[in-house]
Amino acid sequence: MLSVAKIMQAFLQRFQTDKPMLPFLVSDEVNLVQDLLARFIDRKKLDTLKTTADVCKFNVEKSENHKQVDMGFSAEKLIRKQASMKTKQFSDKDVFGVRQDGKSMLIAVCKKMLTKTPMTYVTARNLMCLDPRLMASDPETCGTMMRRLLSTCVDAKLVDADTCDDVLSDFSNFMRTTPHGDLESYDVTNDRIDAFLHQRMFICHKKAWPVVQKLLVLSHGQATVERGFSVNKELVVENQQLQSLVARRIIKDHINFVKGVDKVDISHSMIVSVRGARARYMNDLTMKREKQEQDKKAQKRKAEEDKLSDMQNDCKRLKTDIEQLTANSKKMYDKSESTRSVSFVTQGNALRRSAEEKQKEVDKLLKDIDAQQLVIKQM
């Protein structure tokens, strides 16, 4: 559904950044899941989900909690319009099938988010205590979350247990002394949480800041890598080689680093490099041609080696058959002597002739193998 895709896209774009965003990830994720659940879960049941833990434990597949799925404004309008028409374009069965498919999709998405996302981890949920807006609205809860985080840090040997009381006290002082207006006006989109807290904690709250600094280092995902995919998509053109993509990506990254094309320093080394670009290009073409020729030779040699291997395998198989035929013919002759029956002699002669014919094939194969080895040696 397009409306669901728009919600998911906004969430993903918000966290596709290098800024520390983990303190806001769980709350935004819970809001996203609740928005999706509201589309097919009964409102009374949804109102019982008070905490993040309640949301994580909720069973989205339980049918008695379901209601008629909300397909989105445009889709619902289209369904109502076609229901009022005398000649229906779609049957009620088709509409029901579409709703069921939409519900199945929402269940799958919510189930995945409730089992494979950071909000299932206690540490990620407790990191919400670093959200300035939550510090202003519920400092007591933030203090409890910070206590749990310190316990985790002590277990991981990141913080000394003897200093935890001082850290908790200093963190509480920070929430109490910082103007509520500053905390409430924090803008996730435009502000950086690390810069915001550093400016207010580094000097006056030196016991709490080192712990907060370590917590802010935690990554909220592969934002740099994922954003790189988007940048690469913008740079890719038809028939573009890998080196061209890398070069264009380096140029774009440098322009972003210096904050504008007009800020790029045209140095002497850059001018010299541009002058030698044609020579490097021709040298690269020559190297590519040589590599193509080497690849062709390697492929041809491999084909000949595979052919030789097949011939050697055939020769080995024929030798095994000859040994078995010879042994069986000898058994037939022995039975003929013990039973004095001519039929065993006839069978033994037939087996011996088959062995002789196969021996001729082996002799021919051995000659072909010698010739093939010579061909490979001369390549």
Secondary structure, DSSP 8 states (H G I E B T S, - for coil): -HHHHHHHHHHHHHT-SSS--HHHHHHHHHHHHHHHHTTTB-HHHHHT--SHHHHHH--TT-GGGB------HHHHHHHHHHHS-SS-SS-HHHHHHHHHHHHHHHHHHHHHHHHSSGGGSHHHHHGGGG-HHHHHH-HHHHHHHHHHHHHHHHHTTSS-GGGHHHHHHHHHHHHHHS-HHHHHT--TTTS-HHHHHHHHHTTT-TTTHHHHHHHHTS--S-HHHHHHHHHHHHH--TT--HHHHHHHHHHHHHHHHHTSGGG----HHHHHHHHTHHHHHHHHHHHHHHHHHHHHHHHHHHHHHHHHHHHHHHHHHHHHHHHHHHHHHHHHHHHHHHHT-HHHHHHHHHHHHHHHHHHHHHHHHHHHHHHHHHHHHH-
